[in-house]
Amino acid sequence: MARIWFEFFLCAGLIGTAGYQLSRWGDVIAQRTGLGGSWIGLTLVAMVTSLPELATGLTSVTLADAPNLAVGNALGSCVLNLAFLVFVDFLYRDEPVWRRMAGGHVLAAAFGVILLGFTLSGILVGHLGSASAHAALARFPVLAIGATTPVVLMLYLIAMRTVFAYERSHGEAQSQPGAAATDASGPSLHTALLRFAFAGAVVVGAGLWLPFIASELAAVMGWNRSFVGSLFLSAVTTLPEAAVTLAALRIGAVDMAIGNLLGSNLFNVTIIALEDLFYRRGPLLAEASLVHTVTAASGIVMTGLAIVGMLFRPRSRVLRTVGWVSVGLAAVYLFNTSVLFLHGD
């Protein structure tokens, strides 16, 4: 047990250190290319920090043959990322963080609702399918994917293109206060790309190690696999997002911090579609437990609350801590956690 905890904290330390460098050099890349911190956070940083979820999910649906772990990890990571917005709001003391978010984040969040909605529908439809349909899929393995899989993959690409076009047309490629300087004497784009890649490799390497440590700890606790996948394993694989978000806040790159969380959610839902391509026993969502519909629905509600916060931009804080939107996010997260613990299988 002592060895497992040592390895856990070692991974967490590596991710925290590399996460700071990832956000720092990502901000430099945003300024040198003119793409904007929110776009870099939504794409490059989000994809790098979500690779542990991808690796864990692919292992779960192939070697481990554990579809519940795969789906629970991806959806649980989405909910946890949204819950982390509560800590972002608490740590950002200048004003409620909802007042600092760029308009492009609303688009990303809206696409997140759409992708989660398709995933929720895929789980429900999968459980309504007949035995004959499963037999037909078994005879044609190449077609053994859910109907929502190609839709989700296509929508992810559309989402990236739409947010990029929005930022370019609305001129939101401005750096946040406190971000890295852009003077000619600063680091070059080539240097920033190399250091970003190195930091990303460290995050990915440590992130791939973490799920194995999480599995050992979970086995000792004896929790059900839906709960472990949605809460425990997702908490571990979400550490890169948390580290990068906190590091981005530290250097004042708020848009990159929020873009990382929302972008990771888009990629996490897309991961389920990618896992479906590798799962050969039939549509992945048809094999997932119905309790995951609660997680998907919680993600939809929490994303909706985030959209309300970004559009309404509340000024007040509850007991001078966080905005009322953040209180709502925390309440939905706790509700989802309770349901999974009590009714997971």
N, C-alpha and C positions, 0 to 999 in steps of 0.2 A: 504493500500500500504506500509506503514511504517513497519507493521508487516511482510509482505512478504519479504521485503528487509532485515530485521533483521534476519529472518530465513535463507535466502540465504547466508548471510555472516557468520552466525554461522556454517552452513554446510560446507562452503568453508574453514573456520578456522579449523574445525575438520579434514577435509580431508587433508589439508596441513600439520598439525601436525602429524597425523597418517601416512601420505605418507612418511614423512622423516624417521619415525621408520620402516616402511615397507621396504624401500630401504636399510636401515642400517642393519637390521637383515637378509634381503635377501642376502646381500653380505656376511655376516658371514656364512649363510647356504651354500652358494656357495663354500666358502673356506673349510669349515669343511667336506663337502661331496665330494669335488673335481669335482663338476658338471660344474662349470664355471658360471660367472656372466651373460653371454648372454643367457645361457640355463635357469637359474632361472628366468631371466627377461622375457624370451619367454613363460614360462609355468606358474609357480606359481604366480609371480607378475602380469603378464598379465591377467590371469584368474580372480584373485581377483579384480583388478581394472576394469574389464569389467562386473562384476556382475550387476552393476546398469543398463547397457544397456540391459542385459538379463531380469532383473526384469521388466524394463519399456516395453520392447518388448512383453513379455508374457502377461502383463496387457493390452497392446494395442490390441492384437489379440484375447483376451478372453473377459474381462469385458467391455473394451471400444469399441470393434469391430471397430478398426481404423487401418487397414493394412498399410495405407500410413505413419502414425506416426511410426509404427514398422520398416518398411523397411527404411524410411528416417532417423530414429535415428541410425540404424546400419551402413548404408552406409555413412551417414554424419559424424559419429564418425571415420570411416576409413580415410576419406579425412582430417578431422581435425587433427588426429594423425600425418598424413604425413606433414601437414602444420606446425605442432609444431616442426618438424625437423629444420625448418628455425630459430626458436628461440633457439633451441639447438646449432645450428651452430653459431649464434650471441653471445650467452653467453659463449661458449667455446673459449677463447681467445688465448690459446697456439698455435693452428694451426687449419686449417679447420677440422671440426669434421669428415669429410668424410675420412680423413687419419688415423683415430683412430679406425675405425670400424672393427671388426673381420670378417673373411670370412664366418662364419656361418650365418651372417645377410643377405648375398646375397641369400642364400638358402631360408631363411624365406621370404624375399621379393619376390622371384620368385614364391613361393607357393601362396603368396598373390595375384599376378597377375593372376594365374590360377583360384583361388577361385572367384575372382572378375569377371573374364571372364565367368565362369559358371553362376554366378548370373545375369550378364548382359544378357546372352543368355536366362536364365529362364524368365526374364521379357519380352523379345521380343517374345519368343515362346508362353508364356502365353497369350499375346495379339493377337496372330495369331490363337489361338484355336477357335473352333466352338462352337455354343450354344449347339449342341448335346453332345459335349464332356463334357461340364459343367453339363448337365443333367445326364449323365452317372456317373459322379463323385458324384453327389448328391444322386444317388441311392446306391452307395457304399462308404459311408463316410470314412471307414477305409483306402480307397485308395486315398483319396482326398489330395494328396501331389504332388508337382511338381517333374518332372523327375530328376531335378538337386539336389534335397534334399539329397538322399542317397549318391550321388557322392561327394557332398561337405563334408558330415559327414565323409566319408571314407578318403578323401584327407586330412582332418585336422589331422587325426590320423597318416597318412603316413608322413605328414609334420613334426609332432613332433618327430616321430621315426627317420626320415632322418637327421634332424638337430642334434639330440642327437648323432647319429652314427658318423656324421661328426666331431663334437667337440671332441668326444672321440678318434677318429683316428688321428686327426690333433693336438691334445694336446693343445686345446685353453682354457683349464680350468684354465688359469692364471688370477690372480686378477689384476685389474687396479691399477695404482699408486694412492696412497691416500686412498685406501680402508681399511677396518678394519684389524687390525693385527690378525695374526694366531698363535701367541705364545700359549704355553700350559696354561698360566695364563689367557687367554682371555675367553670370554663366551663359554660355552659348546654348542654342537649342540642341546641338549634338551632345554636349556634356550632360544636359538635363535628361535627354532621352536615355543615355547610357546609365546614369545613376538611377533613373526611374525604373529601368529594366532590372537592375541589380536588386533594388529594394523590393520590387515585385517578386523576383525569384525567391528571396528570403521569406516573404509573406506566404507565397504558395507552398514552399517546402515545409515550413512550420505548420501551415494550415492542413497539409495532407497528412502530417504526422498526428495532429490533434484528434481526429476521429477515432483512431485506434486506441488512444489513451482514454477517450470518452467511453468507448465500448467496454473497456476493462472496468472502469469505475461504475458504469451502469449495471454491469453484470453482478457486481458486488451488492448493489442496492436492491436488485430484484424488481425493478420497475417494469411495467408493460411497454411493449415496443412502440406503440403509438405515442405514448407519453414521452418515452426516451427520444424518439425521433423528432417530435414537435417541440419539445422543451429543452431537454438536456443536450442532445446532439446538435441541435440548431444553435443553442447558446455557445457551444464550443466553436462550431464552424463560422459563427458570426463575429468572433473576436477580431478578425482582420478589419471588418467594416467599422467596428467600434473603435479600434485603435486609429484607423485613418481618419474617422470623423472627429475624434478628440484632437488629433494632431492638426487637422485643418482648422478647427476652432482656435487652437492655440496660436496659429499664425494669422488669424483673422479672415481666413478664406471660407466664409459662411456658405456661399453658394456651392463650393466644392463639397463641403460636409453634407449638405442636404442632398445634392446631386448624387453623391456616393450611395446614400441610403435608398433613395427612390430608384436609382439606376440598378442597384443590387436587387431590389424587389422585382423589377422587370426581368432581369436576367434569371433570377431564381425560379420564376414561373416558367420561363423558357426552358430551364434545366429539366423540368418535369417532361416537357415535350421531347427533349433530346434523350432522356432516359427511356421514354416509350419506344424510341427507335431501336434500343438495345435490348428491351425486354421481350423475349421470344415466346412467352406463355399466353400472349393475348394483349389487349389494351391494358396499359399499366393502371389507369384510373379505375378500371373495372375490378382490379384486384385489391385496391386500397380500401381501407376501412371507411365506413360511412361517417365515423367521428371526424374525419378530416374535412367534411363539409362545414363543420363548426369553425375550424381554423380558417378555411377559405372565406367564409362569411364574415368572420372577425376581421380578416385582412381588408375586405371590401368596406366594412363599416369604418375601420380606422383610417383607411385611405380617404374615405369621404369626409371624415372629420378634419383630416389634414388639408383637404381642398378648401373646406369652409374657413379654416384658419388662414390659409394663404390669400383667400379672396376678401374675407372680412377684416383681416389684420387687426385683431383686438389689441387694445392698449393696456388693459388692466391685468393684474395678476391675482390669483387666489392666494390670500394670506402672504402676499409679496414673494411667492415662490415661483409658480408657473401659471400660464394662462389657462382659462377654462377648457380650451381645446385639448391641452395636454392632460388635464384631469380626466376628460372623456376617453382619451387614448389609454391611459393607465387602467381605467375601469374595465374597458373592453378586453384588454390584455389579461387582467386578473380573472375575468369571467371565462375566457378561453382556456386559461391554465387550469381552472377548477374543473371544467367539463372534461378536459383531456385526462386529468388525474383520476376522476371518478368513473369515467365511462370508456376510457381507452382500452384497446385489446392487444 
